Amino acid sequence: MILYSVDGKNIDSNALTFSQFSFGKGDGFETFRYEIKFAKGVFIEKLTPLYNDGVEELREDDEIAGDFEPPYPGATDYPLLSEFIDIEGASLFEYLYAYHKFDILDIALDEDNDVANYVINSIDSIEKVGEDIIVKGTAIKR
């Protein structure tokens, strides 16, 4: 289950879209707060294959460079996504934003949807709240 809202009002998924080309370029426009709420199981199921591919690429890079940059303080390896989600702190947001922000939006939305009223401009947080994963940020109105 995935739920969508803009300024606290529930909306249909077709009312919200994103564009990789224009992401973050909405300066000067009026912005609206959006929220995409994923059931934790849905989020894990849909993102895990992309996450695992990304981890595999990072491992290859680590091997070449001879350096491992932990995804969270104290990590000795890359955790499974289902484990990473349960780790407290900002590391989940930082990691997912750096490597998977467009994957997450693509799971939830149709990119460059012509009928959408709102276009996502930013992702400001990705956090686990109870049994949900909540993505929040700003969108601009078309």
VMD Tcl script that builds the backbone (N, CA, C; Angstrom):
set m [mol new atoms 426]
animate dup $m
set s [atomselect $m all]
$s set {name element resname resid chain x y z} {
  {N N MET 1 A 0.838 -1.168 0.000}
  {CA C MET 1 A 0.000 0.000 0.000}
  {C C MET 1 A 0.894 1.245 0.000}
  {N N ILE 2 A 0.543 2.200 -0.851}
  {CA C ILE 2 A 1.233 3.476 -0.917}
  {C C ILE 2 A 0.178 4.577 -0.868}
  {N N LEU 3 A 0.354 5.532 0.040}
  {CA C LEU 3 A -0.576 6.648 0.180}
  {C C LEU 3 A 0.153 7.955 -0.120}
  {N N TYR 4 A -0.590 8.928 -0.654}
  {CA C TYR 4 A -0.021 10.197 -1.090}
  {C C TYR 4 A -0.812 11.345 -0.496}
  {N N SER 5 A -0.092 12.410 -0.129}
  {CA C SER 5 A -0.794 13.610 0.322}
  {C C SER 5 A 0.032 14.840 -0.040}
  {N N VAL 6 A -0.683 15.946 -0.232}
  {CA C VAL 6 A -0.062 17.257 -0.451}
  {C C VAL 6 A -0.729 18.213 0.523}
  {N N ASP 7 A 0.081 18.919 1.282}
  {CA C ASP 7 A -0.401 19.829 2.323}
  {C C ASP 7 A -1.449 19.173 3.224}
  {N N GLY 8 A -1.205 17.897 3.550}
  {CA C GLY 8 A -2.065 17.172 4.480}
  {C C GLY 8 A -3.341 16.613 3.885}
  {N N LYS 9 A -3.570 16.829 2.590}
  {CA C LYS 9 A -4.787 16.306 1.941}
  {C C LYS 9 A -4.426 15.105 1.080}
  {N N ASN 10 A -5.167 14.016 1.257}
  {CA C ASN 10 A -4.925 12.814 0.460}
  {C C ASN 10 A -5.181 13.099 -1.008}
  {N N ILE 11 A -4.296 12.572 -1.850}
  {CA C ILE 11 A -4.432 12.734 -3.298}
  {C C ILE 11 A -4.229 11.388 -3.978}
  {N N ASP 12 A -4.617 11.324 -5.225}
  {CA C ASP 12 A -4.399 10.151 -6.056}
  {C C ASP 12 A -2.953 10.163 -6.550}
  {N N SER 13 A -2.396 9.003 -6.831}
  {CA C SER 13 A -1.004 8.932 -7.294}
  {C C SER 13 A -0.794 9.691 -8.606}
  {N N ASN 14 A -1.834 9.804 -9.425}
  {CA C ASN 14 A -1.699 10.530 -10.700}
  {C C ASN 14 A -1.608 12.046 -10.521}
  {N N ALA 15 A -1.887 12.548 -9.329}
  {CA C ALA 15 A -1.827 13.990 -9.081}
  {C C ALA 15 A -0.409 14.452 -8.743}
  {N N LEU 16 A 0.518 13.502 -8.590}
  {CA C LEU 16 A 1.893 13.803 -8.187}
  {C C LEU 16 A 2.844 13.104 -9.145}
  {N N THR 17 A 3.880 13.812 -9.570}
  {CA C THR 17 A 4.877 13.221 -10.457}
  {C C THR 17 A 6.247 13.760 -10.090}
  {N N PHE 18 A 7.260 13.306 -10.803}
  {CA C PHE 18 A 8.613 13.829 -10.633}
  {C C PHE 18 A 9.294 13.817 -11.989}
  {N N SER 19 A 10.350 14.586 -12.090}
  {CA C SER 19 A 11.161 14.619 -13.294}
  {C C SER 19 A 12.619 14.686 -12.864}
  {N N GLN 20 A 13.406 13.706 -13.271}
  {CA C GLN 20 A 14.817 13.738 -12.914}
  {C C GLN 20 A 15.480 14.997 -13.479}
  {N N PHE 21 A 15.040 15.400 -14.654}
  {CA C PHE 21 A 15.627 16.569 -15.325}
  {C C PHE 21 A 15.414 17.855 -14.526}
  {N N SER 22 A 14.226 18.027 -13.952}
  {CA C SER 22 A 13.928 19.286 -13.259}
  {C C SER 22 A 13.999 19.178 -11.734}
  {N N PHE 23 A 14.419 18.023 -11.218}
  {CA C PHE 23 A 14.468 17.808 -9.769}
  {C C PHE 23 A 15.380 18.857 -9.123}
  {N N GLY 24 A 14.841 19.529 -8.107}
  {CA C GLY 24 A 15.619 20.510 -7.370}
  {C C GLY 24 A 15.736 21.871 -8.026}
  {N N LYS 25 A 15.018 22.066 -9.124}
  {CA C LYS 25 A 15.134 23.323 -9.862}
  {C C LYS 25 A 13.883 24.189 -9.736}
  {N N GLY 26 A 13.159 24.044 -8.639}
  {CA C GLY 26 A 11.904 24.775 -8.468}
  {C C GLY 26 A 12.041 26.064 -7.686}
  {N N ASP 27 A 13.243 26.624 -7.619}
  {CA C ASP 27 A 13.425 27.877 -6.883}
  {C C ASP 27 A 12.554 28.979 -7.474}
  {N N GLY 28 A 11.957 29.757 -6.586}
  {CA C GLY 28 A 11.118 30.867 -7.028}
  {C C GLY 28 A 9.660 30.506 -7.197}
  {N N PHE 29 A 9.336 29.221 -7.143}
  {CA C PHE 29 A 7.950 28.778 -7.267}
  {C C PHE 29 A 7.373 28.536 -5.878}
  {N N GLU 30 A 6.072 28.671 -5.763}
  {CA C GLU 30 A 5.409 28.329 -4.511}
  {C C GLU 30 A 5.535 26.818 -4.309}
  {N N THR 31 A 5.901 26.418 -3.095}
  {CA C THR 31 A 6.061 24.994 -2.826}
  {C C THR 31 A 4.981 24.494 -1.883}
  {N N PHE 32 A 4.738 23.218 -1.979}
  {CA C PHE 32 A 3.740 22.531 -1.172}
  {C C PHE 32 A 4.402 21.304 -0.562}
  {N N ARG 33 A 4.061 20.983 0.684}
  {CA C ARG 33 A 4.613 19.813 1.360}
  {C C ARG 33 A 3.884 18.560 0.881}
  {N N TYR 34 A 4.648 17.563 0.494}
  {CA C TYR 34 A 4.037 16.288 0.107}
  {C C TYR 34 A 4.548 15.194 1.033}
  {N N GLU 35 A 3.815 14.094 1.018}
  {CA C GLU 35 A 4.208 12.916 1.777}
  {C C GLU 35 A 3.806 11.687 0.977}
  {N N ILE 36 A 4.726 10.751 0.876}
  {CA C ILE 36 A 4.435 9.442 0.278}
  {C C ILE 36 A 4.672 8.423 1.385}
  {N N LYS 37 A 3.637 7.675 1.716}
  {CA C LYS 37 A 3.722 6.701 2.802}
  {C C LYS 37 A 3.635 5.292 2.220}
  {N N PHE 38 A 4.719 4.546 2.401}
  {CA C PHE 38 A 4.785 3.158 1.951}
  {C C PHE 38 A 4.579 2.235 3.145}
  {N N ALA 39 A 3.814 1.177 2.961}
  {CA C ALA 39 A 3.835 0.111 3.960}
  {C C ALA 39 A 5.253 -0.463 3.913}
  {N N LYS 40 A 5.848 -0.718 5.064}
  {CA C LYS 40 A 7.239 -1.174 5.139}
  {C C LYS 40 A 7.495 -2.377 4.228}
  {N N GLY 41 A 6.600 -3.348 4.238}
  {CA C GLY 41 A 6.773 -4.548 3.414}
  {C C GLY 41 A 6.795 -4.238 1.923}
  {N N VAL 42 A 5.939 -3.327 1.495}
  {CA C VAL 42 A 5.890 -2.928 0.087}
  {C C VAL 42 A 7.189 -2.230 -0.296}
  {N N PHE 43 A 7.643 -1.330 0.550}
  {CA C PHE 43 A 8.886 -0.596 0.293}
  {C C PHE 43 A 10.057 -1.567 0.146}
  {N N ILE 44 A 10.180 -2.498 1.083}
  {CA C ILE 44 A 11.275 -3.470 1.049}
  {C C ILE 44 A 11.174 -4.344 -0.192}
  {N N GLU 45 A 9.984 -4.824 -0.481}
  {CA C GLU 45 A 9.798 -5.711 -1.637}
  {C C GLU 45 A 10.193 -5.025 -2.943}
  {N N LYS 46 A 9.751 -3.801 -3.128}
  {CA C LYS 46 A 9.978 -3.114 -4.395}
  {C C LYS 46 A 11.390 -2.538 -4.534}
  {N N LEU 47 A 11.994 -2.098 -3.428}
  {CA C LEU 47 A 13.310 -1.463 -3.519}
  {C C LEU 47 A 14.459 -2.460 -3.391}
  {N N THR 48 A 14.255 -3.608 -2.776}
  {CA C THR 48 A 15.344 -4.546 -2.513}
  {C C THR 48 A 16.154 -4.918 -3.759}
  {N N PRO 49 A 15.549 -5.264 -4.890}
  {CA C PRO 49 A 16.388 -5.617 -6.052}
  {C C PRO 49 A 17.301 -4.458 -6.494}
  {N N LEU 50 A 16.806 -3.251 -6.473}
  {CA C LEU 50 A 17.601 -2.084 -6.862}
  {C C LEU 50 A 18.675 -1.797 -5.815}
  {N N TYR 51 A 18.313 -1.913 -4.561}
  {CA C TYR 51 A 19.256 -1.724 -3.458}
  {C C TYR 51 A 20.389 -2.754 -3.564}
  {N N ASN 52 A 20.032 -4.016 -3.775}
  {CA C ASN 52 A 21.048 -5.072 -3.864}
  {C C ASN 52 A 21.991 -4.838 -5.048}
  {N N ASP 53 A 21.456 -4.397 -6.178}
  {CA C ASP 53 A 22.310 -4.074 -7.329}
  {C C ASP 53 A 23.281 -2.949 -6.976}
  {N N GLY 54 A 22.787 -1.942 -6.283}
  {CA C GLY 54 A 23.629 -0.822 -5.864}
  {C C GLY 54 A 24.719 -1.251 -4.901}
  {N N VAL 55 A 24.377 -2.109 -3.949}
  {CA C VAL 55 A 25.363 -2.621 -2.995}
  {C C VAL 55 A 26.440 -3.411 -3.732}
  {N N GLU 56 A 26.037 -4.196 -4.701}
  {CA C GLU 56 A 27.013 -4.981 -5.472}
  {C C GLU 56 A 27.995 -4.066 -6.207}
  {N N GLU 57 A 27.493 -2.981 -6.775}
  {CA C GLU 57 A 28.369 -2.012 -7.442}
  {C C GLU 57 A 29.314 -1.350 -6.443}
  {N N LEU 58 A 28.805 -1.008 -5.263}
  {CA C LEU 58 A 29.647 -0.404 -4.233}
  {C C LEU 58 A 30.734 -1.373 -3.764}
  {N N ARG 59 A 30.395 -2.634 -3.634}
  {CA C ARG 59 A 31.393 -3.637 -3.229}
  {C C ARG 59 A 32.502 -3.740 -4.275}
  {N N GLU 60 A 32.103 -3.721 -5.548}
  {CA C GLU 60 A 33.103 -3.761 -6.620}
  {C C GLU 60 A 34.005 -2.528 -6.559}
  {N N ASP 61 A 33.411 -1.364 -6.360}
  {CA C ASP 61 A 34.192 -0.133 -6.226}
  {C C ASP 61 A 35.116 -0.196 -5.007}
  {N N ASP 62 A 34.607 -0.710 -3.902}
  {CA C ASP 62 A 35.411 -0.839 -2.683}
  {C C ASP 62 A 36.618 -1.737 -2.920}
  {N N GLU 63 A 36.401 -2.819 -3.671}
  {CA C GLU 63 A 37.484 -3.750 -3.963}
  {C C GLU 63 A 38.574 -3.075 -4.807}
  {N N ILE 64 A 38.161 -2.317 -5.794}
  {CA C ILE 64 A 39.106 -1.619 -6.664}
  {C C ILE 64 A 39.871 -0.552 -5.876}
  {N N ALA 65 A 39.132 0.222 -5.101}
  {CA C ALA 65 A 39.743 1.333 -4.348}
  {C C ALA 65 A 40.439 0.862 -3.072}
  {N N GLY 66 A 40.100 -0.329 -2.609}
  {CA C GLY 66 A 40.667 -0.823 -1.363}
  {C C GLY 66 A 40.171 -0.064 -0.151}
  {N N ASP 67 A 38.966 0.485 -0.259}
  {CA C ASP 67 A 38.425 1.314 0.809}
  {C C ASP 67 A 36.942 1.008 0.982}
  {N N PHE 68 A 36.502 0.921 2.222}
  {CA C PHE 68 A 35.089 0.693 2.533}
  {C C PHE 68 A 34.586 1.880 3.329}
  {N N GLU 69 A 33.555 2.533 2.833}
  {CA C GLU 69 A 32.928 3.631 3.558}
  {C C GLU 69 A 31.625 3.106 4.147}
  {N N PRO 70 A 31.564 2.955 5.468}
  {CA C PRO 70 A 30.372 2.351 6.083}
  {C C PRO 70 A 29.109 3.170 5.812}
  {N N PRO 71 A 28.003 2.482 5.523}
  {CA C PRO 71 A 26.741 3.184 5.275}
  {C C PRO 71 A 26.132 3.784 6.540}
  {N N TYR 72 A 26.592 3.373 7.701}
  {CA C TYR 72 A 26.186 3.951 8.975}
  {C C TYR 72 A 27.326 3.723 9.967}
  {N N PRO 73 A 27.416 4.522 11.000}
  {CA C PRO 73 A 28.519 4.389 11.957}
  {C C PRO 73 A 28.597 2.986 12.552}
  {N N GLY 74 A 29.786 2.394 12.494}
  {CA C GLY 74 A 30.017 1.076 13.059}
  {C C GLY 74 A 29.765 -0.077 12.110}
  {N N ALA 75 A 29.270 0.183 10.910}
  {CA C ALA 75 A 28.989 -0.889 9.953}
  {C C ALA 75 A 30.294 -1.510 9.466}
  {N N THR 76 A 30.299 -2.834 9.330}
  {CA C THR 76 A 31.459 -3.542 8.787}
  {C C THR 76 A 31.159 -4.121 7.412}
  {N N ASP 77 A 29.909 -3.998 6.979}
  {CA C ASP 77 A 29.475 -4.464 5.662}
  {C C ASP 77 A 28.191 -3.702 5.328}
  {N N TYR 78 A 27.705 -3.918 4.128}
  {CA C TYR 78 A 26.440 -3.310 3.730}
  {C C TYR 78 A 25.304 -4.191 4.240}
  {N N PRO 79 A 24.370 -3.627 4.999}
  {CA C PRO 79 A 23.273 -4.424 5.550}
  {C C PRO 79 A 22.224 -4.725 4.476}
  {N N LEU 80 A 21.420 -5.729 4.743}
  {CA C LEU 80 A 20.235 -5.941 3.917}
  {C C LEU 80 A 19.332 -4.730 4.096}
  {N N LEU 81 A 18.551 -4.397 3.095}
  {CA C LEU 81 A 17.643 -3.253 3.215}
  {C C LEU 81 A 16.705 -3.427 4.401}
  {N N SER 82 A 16.214 -4.635 4.598}
  {CA C SER 82 A 15.285 -4.893 5.711}
  {C C SER 82 A 15.952 -4.639 7.064}
  {N N GLU 83 A 17.269 -4.792 7.165}
  {CA C GLU 83 A 17.994 -4.482 8.406}
  {C C GLU 83 A 18.280 -2.986 8.502}
  {N N PHE 84 A 18.662 -2.393 7.383}
  {CA C PHE 84 A 19.050 -0.979 7.349}
  {C C PHE 84 A 17.891 -0.088 7.785}
  {N N ILE 85 A 16.685 -0.444 7.375}
  {CA C ILE 85 A 15.499 0.349 7.697}
  {C C ILE 85 A 15.304 0.492 9.203}
  {N N ASP 86 A 15.747 -0.502 9.959}
  {CA C ASP 86 A 15.539 -0.488 11.405}
  {C C ASP 86 A 16.662 0.208 12.182}
  {N N ILE 87 A 17.686 0.699 11.487}
  {CA C ILE 87 A 18.792 1.379 12.161}
  {C C ILE 87 A 18.407 2.834 12.404}
  {N N GLU 88 A 18.565 3.265 13.641}
  {CA C GLU 88 A 18.205 4.635 14.026}
  {C C GLU 88 A 19.190 5.646 13.453}
  {N N GLY 89 A 18.720 6.882 13.284}
  {CA C GLY 89 A 19.595 7.969 12.861}
  {C C GLY 89 A 19.382 8.369 11.416}
  {N N ALA 90 A 20.222 9.263 10.942}
  {CA C ALA 90 A 20.075 9.863 9.613}
  {C C ALA 90 A 20.716 9.038 8.500}
  {N N SER 91 A 21.398 7.968 8.830}
  {CA C SER 91 A 22.146 7.209 7.827}
  {C C SER 91 A 21.261 6.649 6.716}
  {N N LEU 92 A 20.082 6.156 7.063}
  {CA C LEU 92 A 19.178 5.601 6.051}
  {C C LEU 92 A 18.822 6.664 5.025}
  {N N PHE 93 A 18.403 7.835 5.502}
  {CA C PHE 93 A 18.061 8.918 4.581}
  {C C PHE 93 A 19.257 9.291 3.717}
  {N N GLU 94 A 20.418 9.478 4.320}
  {CA C GLU 94 A 21.607 9.890 3.579}
  {C C GLU 94 A 21.969 8.874 2.497}
  {N N TYR 95 A 21.928 7.606 2.836}
  {CA C TYR 95 A 22.270 6.552 1.886}
  {C C TYR 95 A 21.241 6.465 0.758}
  {N N LEU 96 A 19.968 6.376 1.135}
  {CA C LEU 96 A 18.925 6.239 0.109}
  {C C LEU 96 A 18.847 7.475 -0.770}
  {N N TYR 97 A 19.031 8.650 -0.198}
  {CA C TYR 97 A 19.011 9.872 -1.000}
  {C C TYR 97 A 20.168 9.871 -2.000}
  {N N ALA 98 A 21.336 9.488 -1.558}
  {CA C ALA 98 A 22.509 9.501 -2.426}
  {C C ALA 98 A 22.398 8.497 -3.574}
  {N N TYR 99 A 21.876 7.323 -3.290}
  {CA C TYR 99 A 21.932 6.237 -4.280}
  {C C TYR 99 A 20.586 5.827 -4.876}
  {N N HIS 100 A 19.472 6.138 -4.198}
  {CA C HIS 100 A 18.199 5.563 -4.653}
  {C C HIS 100 A 17.016 6.533 -4.685}
  {N N LYS 101 A 17.247 7.841 -4.626}
  {CA C LYS 101 A 16.104 8.765 -4.556}
  {C C LYS 101 A 15.168 8.597 -5.750}
  {N N PHE 102 A 15.718 8.478 -6.952}
  {CA C PHE 102 A 14.850 8.351 -8.121}
  {C C PHE 102 A 14.244 6.958 -8.221}
  {N N ASP 103 A 14.934 5.940 -7.725}
  {CA C ASP 103 A 14.346 4.596 -7.669}
  {C C ASP 103 A 13.101 4.601 -6.788}
  {N N ILE 104 A 13.198 5.266 -5.636}
  {CA C ILE 104 A 12.065 5.327 -4.706}
  {C C ILE 104 A 10.893 6.067 -5.345}
  {N N LEU 105 A 11.175 7.201 -5.968}
  {CA C LEU 105 A 10.094 7.956 -6.625}
  {C C LEU 105 A 9.499 7.152 -7.771}
  {N N ASP 106 A 10.334 6.430 -8.503}
  {CA C ASP 106 A 9.860 5.632 -9.637}
  {C C ASP 106 A 8.969 4.474 -9.188}
  {N N ILE 107 A 9.240 3.948 -8.011}
  {CA C ILE 107 A 8.400 2.881 -7.454}
  {C C ILE 107 A 6.994 3.405 -7.166}
  {N N ALA 108 A 6.927 4.653 -6.698}
  {CA C ALA 108 A 5.651 5.211 -6.243}
  {C C ALA 108 A 4.890 5.979 -7.306}
  {N N LEU 109 A 5.600 6.535 -8.305}
  {CA C LEU 109 A 4.986 7.488 -9.230}
  {C C LEU 109 A 5.383 7.218 -10.671}
  {N N ASP 110 A 4.575 7.766 -11.578}
  {CA C ASP 110 A 4.941 7.761 -12.993}
  {C C ASP 110 A 5.759 9.022 -13.262}
  {N N GLU 111 A 6.963 8.848 -13.768}
  {CA C GLU 111 A 7.815 10.000 -14.061}
  {C C GLU 111 A 7.242 10.788 -15.232}
  {N N ASP 112 A 7.324 12.108 -15.122}
  {CA C ASP 112 A 6.866 13.028 -16.164}
  {C C ASP 112 A 5.416 12.787 -16.575}
  {N N ASN 113 A 4.566 12.475 -15.603}
  {CA C ASN 113 A 3.136 12.273 -15.807}
  {C C ASN 113 A 2.506 13.623 -16.195}
  {N N ASP 114 A 1.944 13.716 -17.378}
  {CA C ASP 114 A 1.397 14.973 -17.896}
  {C C ASP 114 A 0.134 15.458 -17.177}
  {N N VAL 115 A -0.582 14.563 -16.506}
  {CA C VAL 115 A -1.836 14.959 -15.869}
  {C C VAL 115 A -1.667 15.363 -14.403}
  {N N ALA 116 A -0.470 15.211 -13.868}
  {CA C ALA 116 A -0.233 15.520 -12.454}
  {C C ALA 116 A -0.340 17.013 -12.183}
  {N N ASN 117 A -0.901 17.344 -11.030}
  {CA C ASN 117 A -1.007 18.740 -10.600}
  {C C ASN 117 A 0.253 19.229 -9.908}
  {N N TYR 118 A 1.023 18.299 -9.333}
  {CA C TYR 118 A 2.203 18.645 -8.553}
  {C C TYR 118 A 3.420 17.876 -9.060}
  {N N VAL 119 A 4.573 18.562 -9.042}
  {CA C VAL 119 A 5.842 17.956 -9.448}
  {C C VAL 119 A 6.795 18.029 -8.256}
  {N N ILE 120 A 7.343 16.896 -7.875}
  {CA C ILE 120 A 8.250 16.854 -6.730}
  {C C ILE 120 A 9.508 17.658 -7.032}
  {N N ASN 121 A 9.846 18.511 -6.086}
  {CA C ASN 121 A 11.022 19.365 -6.208}
  {C C ASN 121 A 12.158 18.897 -5.293}
  {N N SER 122 A 11.812 18.294 -4.160}
  {CA C SER 122 A 12.847 17.850 -3.227}
  {C C SER 122 A 12.377 16.648 -2.429}
  {N N ILE 123 A 13.346 15.929 -1.896}
  {CA C ILE 123 A 13.097 14.911 -0.874}
  {C C ILE 123 A 13.856 15.401 0.347}
  {N N ASP 124 A 13.130 15.689 1.418}
  {CA C ASP 124 A 13.747 16.232 2.624}
  {C C ASP 124 A 13.957 15.190 3.713}
  {N N SER 125 A 13.209 14.100 3.653}
  {CA C SER 125 A 13.394 13.041 4.647}
  {C C SER 125 A 12.847 11.721 4.127}
  {N N ILE 126 A 13.480 10.662 4.593}
  {CA C ILE 126 A 13.008 9.288 4.383}
  {C C ILE 126 A 13.193 8.621 5.732}
  {N N GLU 127 A 12.083 8.228 6.350}
  {CA C GLU 127 A 12.211 7.658 7.689}
  {C C GLU 127 A 11.193 6.560 7.926}
  {N N LYS 128 A 11.547 5.676 8.849}
  {CA C LYS 128 A 10.626 4.625 9.274}
  {C C LYS 128 A 9.835 5.159 10.459}
  {N N VAL 129 A 8.521 5.097 10.343}
  {CA C VAL 129 A 7.628 5.492 11.427}
  {C C VAL 129 A 6.672 4.323 11.647}
  {N N GLY 130 A 6.872 3.617 12.737}
  {CA C GLY 130 A 6.064 2.428 12.977}
  {C C GLY 130 A 6.348 1.394 11.906}
  {N N GLU 131 A 5.323 0.987 11.201}
  {CA C GLU 131 A 5.464 -0.004 10.129}
  {C C GLU 131 A 5.381 0.642 8.744}
  {N N ASP 132 A 5.658 1.942 8.674}
  {CA C ASP 132 A 5.623 2.668 7.407}
  {C C ASP 132 A 6.973 3.311 7.122}
  {N N ILE 133 A 7.241 3.502 5.851}
  {CA C ILE 133 A 8.374 4.304 5.400}
  {C C ILE 133 A 7.753 5.557 4.796}
  {N N ILE 134 A 8.176 6.712 5.304}
  {CA C ILE 134 A 7.567 7.965 4.879}
  {C C ILE 134 A 8.615 8.841 4.212}
  {N N VAL 135 A 8.286 9.251 2.987}
  {CA C VAL 135 A 9.124 10.152 2.207}
  {C C VAL 135 A 8.428 11.504 2.220}
  {N N LYS 136 A 9.168 12.550 2.609}
  {CA C LYS 136 A 8.600 13.894 2.662}
  {C C LYS 136 A 9.498 14.865 1.904}
  {N N GLY 137 A 8.859 15.899 1.384}
  {CA C GLY 137 A 9.614 16.944 0.708}
  {C C GLY 137 A 8.682 18.020 0.201}
  {N N THR 138 A 9.166 18.720 -0.826}
  {CA C THR 138 A 8.360 19.788 -1.419}
  {C C THR 138 A 8.050 19.475 -2.871}
  {N N ALA 139 A 6.933 20.015 -3.302}
  {CA C ALA 139 A 6.504 19.894 -4.696}
  {C C ALA 139 A 6.058 21.265 -5.157}
  {N N ILE 140 A 6.103 21.473 -6.455}
  {CA C ILE 140 A 5.581 22.712 -7.029}
  {C C ILE 140 A 4.323 22.380 -7.817}
  {N N LYS 141 A 3.422 23.348 -7.879}
  {CA C LYS 141 A 2.167 23.155 -8.587}
  {C C LYS 141 A 2.352 23.553 -10.048}
  {N N ARG 142 A 1.762 22.783 -10.927}
  {CA C ARG 142 A 1.827 23.083 -12.354}
  {C C ARG 142 A 0.854 24.178 -12.708}
}
mol reanalyze $m
mol bondsrecalc $m
mol representation Tube
mol addrep $m
